[in-house]
Amino acid sequence: KQQKYSLIEKEIIKFIKEYYQGELIENSKSIINPYELDIYIPEKNLAIEFNGLLWHSYGKKIYNNSEENHLFQKFRHLKKTKACEKKKINLLHVFENEWKDSIKKDIWKSVILYKLGLIKENFNNFYARKLNIKEVPSELSKSFLEENHLQSYTPARIKLGLYEDKRLISIMTFSKARFRKGSNLDTYELIRFASRKYSTCIGCAQKLLKHFIKTYNPKSIVSYANRRWAFKNKNIYMTLRFQYRGE
């Protein structure tokens, strides 16, 4: 790897070690051989890949115009994710442009600490039973998601929030399913769910979804998880009793 990418990896490792004192393995090919993992934390079944934009580009020119090599590079990240899933390891893919962006970098730090189980003991805890449900204005929805969700904001018709007084703590947004057809016309899509970074919002997703179902009586609800950070073997959808349908 180019040196500047290694420096950013070291920055991620330094950040983790500020909060986590357990074993951390760097640049190992023994976990999911023949692939290398940049960072592996065995106690937490967590791995982190840092992907530099040039090094991990899919362009044929970078890879000597080899169609076979081009396809290998294109699906390498997915192959690593699947190899980790087989060993019940949650693999996070962090891209260079995100770590260089101060907002996304901060969200990634929060995600990493959450995956390590270190939010509760170091930061804020909120409880759904103590929070009030309100509709969230569009501008607040946009700014909140841009500050707290890795995929930022996307338009949604229904925006439900949990508030501590006037302070928005957690949000869940819905629209009619974007990829619906035929008998699925009455299907809603859960577009975004996020809570304030560096915090846990215990019971918040359940409370927001329950309120949506009671208020809008949807025929069905579909949602999509980004496999760059969502763990197939354990995720919020299981907690919400969604049924897995495919990749």
SULHU-V494855 format. One record per residue. SS is DSSP state (A for helix, B for strand, O for the rest). OMEGA is omega in degrees with one decimal (* if undefined). Layout:
BEGIN
ss:SS omega:OMEGA
ss:SS omega:OMEGA
END
This chain:
BEGIN
ss:O omega:176.2
ss:O omega:-171.5
ss:A omega:-176.2
ss:A omega:178.2
ss:A omega:177.9
ss:A omega:178.7
ss:A omega:178.8
ss:A omega:173.8
ss:A omega:179.4
ss:A omega:178.7
ss:A omega:177.6
ss:A omega:179.5
ss:A omega:178.8
ss:A omega:178.7
ss:A omega:-179.6
ss:A omega:-176.0
ss:A omega:175.1
ss:A omega:-175.7
ss:A omega:-172.3
ss:O omega:-175.1
ss:O omega:-177.5
ss:O omega:-177.3
ss:O omega:177.1
ss:O omega:-176.6
ss:B omega:-177.9
ss:B omega:170.5
ss:B omega:-178.1
ss:B omega:173.7
ss:B omega:-175.9
ss:B omega:-175.5
ss:B omega:179.2
ss:B omega:-178.9
ss:O omega:13.0
ss:O omega:-178.3
ss:B omega:178.4
ss:B omega:172.4
ss:B omega:-179.1
ss:B omega:-177.3
ss:B omega:178.4
ss:B omega:-179.3
ss:B omega:-170.9
ss:A omega:-177.8
ss:A omega:-176.6
ss:A omega:-176.3
ss:O omega:-175.8
ss:B omega:175.2
ss:B omega:-178.9
ss:B omega:174.8
ss:B omega:172.1
ss:B omega:-174.0
ss:B omega:174.0
ss:O omega:-172.6
ss:O omega:-179.9
ss:O omega:-177.0
ss:O omega:-175.4
ss:O omega:175.9
ss:O omega:-178.3
ss:O omega:-175.4
ss:O omega:-179.0
ss:O omega:-177.9
ss:O omega:-179.6
ss:O omega:-175.5
ss:O omega:169.7
ss:O omega:176.3
ss:O omega:178.6
ss:O omega:-179.6
ss:A omega:-179.6
ss:A omega:179.9
ss:A omega:178.2
ss:A omega:179.8
ss:A omega:177.8
ss:A omega:-179.3
ss:A omega:-176.5
ss:A omega:-175.7
ss:A omega:-177.1
ss:A omega:-179.0
ss:A omega:179.7
ss:A omega:178.8
ss:A omega:177.6
ss:A omega:179.4
ss:A omega:-179.3
ss:A omega:178.4
ss:A omega:178.0
ss:A omega:-179.6
ss:A omega:179.3
ss:A omega:179.0
ss:O omega:179.0
ss:O omega:177.6
ss:O omega:176.0
ss:B omega:-179.3
ss:B omega:176.8
ss:B omega:177.0
ss:B omega:179.1
ss:B omega:-179.8
ss:B omega:-174.3
ss:A omega:-176.7
ss:A omega:178.3
ss:A omega:-178.1
ss:A omega:178.2
ss:A omega:177.1
ss:O omega:-171.9
ss:A omega:-179.2
ss:A omega:180.0
ss:A omega:178.6
ss:A omega:179.4
ss:A omega:177.3
ss:A omega:178.9
ss:A omega:177.8
ss:A omega:178.2
ss:A omega:179.2
ss:A omega:-178.6
ss:A omega:179.4
ss:A omega:177.8
ss:A omega:179.9
ss:A omega:178.4
ss:O omega:-179.2
ss:O omega:-173.4
ss:O omega:-179.9
ss:A omega:-173.2
ss:A omega:-174.3
ss:A omega:-176.3
ss:A omega:-173.2
ss:O omega:-171.0
ss:B omega:171.9
ss:B omega:174.7
ss:B omega:-178.3
ss:B omega:-174.9
ss:A omega:-176.0
ss:A omega:-179.4
ss:A omega:-175.2
ss:O omega:-178.4
ss:B omega:178.6
ss:B omega:175.5
ss:B omega:168.9
ss:B omega:-178.2
ss:O omega:176.5
ss:O omega:-174.9
ss:A omega:-177.9
ss:A omega:178.7
ss:A omega:176.3
ss:A omega:-179.1
ss:A omega:-177.5
ss:A omega:-179.2
ss:A omega:-179.2
ss:A omega:177.3
ss:A omega:-180.0
ss:A omega:-169.1
ss:A omega:-178.1
ss:O omega:-177.8
ss:O omega:178.1
ss:O omega:176.5
ss:O omega:-173.3
ss:O omega:165.1
ss:O omega:-175.3
ss:O omega:177.4
ss:O omega:-176.5
ss:O omega:-176.0
ss:B omega:-176.3
ss:B omega:-177.8
ss:B omega:-178.5
ss:B omega:171.6
ss:B omega:-173.5
ss:B omega:165.7
ss:B omega:-168.4
ss:O omega:179.8
ss:O omega:-175.9
ss:B omega:179.7
ss:B omega:-177.7
ss:B omega:-175.2
ss:B omega:-177.6
ss:B omega:173.3
ss:B omega:-176.5
ss:B omega:-175.8
ss:B omega:167.9
ss:B omega:169.4
ss:B omega:-173.9
ss:O omega:-174.9
ss:O omega:-175.5
ss:O omega:-175.6
ss:O omega:174.5
ss:O omega:175.4
ss:A omega:-176.1
ss:A omega:-178.1
ss:A omega:-176.2
ss:O omega:-180.0
ss:O omega:178.8
ss:B omega:173.1
ss:B omega:176.1
ss:B omega:171.2
ss:B omega:-172.0
ss:B omega:-177.1
ss:B omega:167.3
ss:B omega:179.0
ss:B omega:170.2
ss:B omega:179.6
ss:O omega:179.2
ss:O omega:-175.7
ss:O omega:176.3
ss:B omega:168.4
ss:B omega:178.9
ss:B omega:-169.6
ss:B omega:-179.9
ss:O omega:-174.1
ss:A omega:179.5
ss:A omega:179.9
ss:A omega:-178.1
ss:A omega:-179.6
ss:A omega:180.0
ss:A omega:178.9
ss:A omega:178.8
ss:A omega:179.1
ss:A omega:-178.6
ss:A omega:-179.5
ss:A omega:-174.8
ss:A omega:-171.7
ss:A omega:175.8
ss:O omega:-177.3
ss:O omega:175.7
ss:O omega:176.0
ss:B omega:-179.9
ss:B omega:176.8
ss:B omega:175.4
ss:B omega:-176.6
ss:O omega:178.0
ss:O omega:177.1
ss:O omega:-174.5
ss:O omega:176.7
ss:O omega:176.2
ss:O omega:-178.7
ss:O omega:-176.8
ss:O omega:-176.4
ss:O omega:-173.5
ss:O omega:-179.6
ss:O omega:-179.1
ss:O omega:-175.6
ss:A omega:-179.1
ss:A omega:175.5
ss:A omega:178.4
ss:A omega:-178.6
ss:O omega:175.6
ss:O omega:169.8
ss:O omega:175.9
ss:O omega:179.9
ss:O omega:-177.0
ss:O omega:179.9
ss:O omega:-176.2
ss:O omega:*
END
